[in-house]
């Protein structure tokens, strides 16, 4: 939301909706709003996803 006018006296502030992230009760909307608020990327880069996919699910303790 972007404020278009600030409150004066008894007048309320006015604003314009700039993006709809979802319904306030949607699962995960709280996390999405924090990501958006702080300008964080919403998805991991492809390189990070590939590295995660290449990582074994268990650790071999005998491996140096």
C-alpha positions in Angstrom: 0.0 0.0 0.0 1.2 3.5 -0.8 -0.1 6.5 1.2 -1.6 9.1 -1.1 -2.5 11.6 1.6 -1.6 11.9 5.2 -4.1 12.5 8.0 -4.9 16.2 8.7 -7.1 17.1 11.7 -10.0 14.7 11.7 -9.4 13.4 8.2 -8.1 9.9 7.8 -5.0 8.9 5.8 -5.7 7.6 2.3 -3.8 5.1 0.3 -3.6 3.0 -2.8 -3.3 -0.8 -3.0 -0.1 -1.5 -5.0 0.0 -5.3 -4.7 -2.2 -8.0 -3.4 -0.2 -10.8 -1.7 -3.2 -13.0 -0.7 -5.9 -13.3 1.9 -4.9 -12.6 5.4 -5.8 -16.1 6.5 -3.9 -17.9 3.7 -1.2 -20.3 4.9 2.2 -18.7 4.6 0.9 -15.2 4.0 2.7 -13.9 7.1 6.0 -15.2 5.8 5.3 -13.8 2.3 4.5 -10.4 3.7 7.8 -10.3 5.7 9.7 -11.3 2.6 8.0 -8.6 0.6 8.4 -6.0 3.3 12.2 -6.5 3.5 12.7 -6.8 -0.3 14.0 -10.4 -0.1 13.8 -12.7 -3.1 10.7 -15.0 -3.0 12.6 -18.0 -4.4 16.1 -19.5 -4.1 18.4 -19.0 -7.1 18.8 -22.1 -9.4 22.4 -22.6 -8.3 21.2 -23.0 -4.6 18.4 -25.3 -5.6 20.8 -27.5 -7.6 23.3 -27.6 -4.7 20.6 -28.6 -2.3 19.5 -31.4 -4.7 23.1 -32.6 -5.0 23.5 -32.8 -1.2 23.1 -36.3 0.2 20.3 -36.9 2.7 22.6 -38.7 5.1 26.1 -38.1 6.1 28.7 -40.9 5.9 30.7 -40.6 9.1 33.6 -42.6 7.6 34.0 -40.0 4.9 37.0 -37.7 5.4 
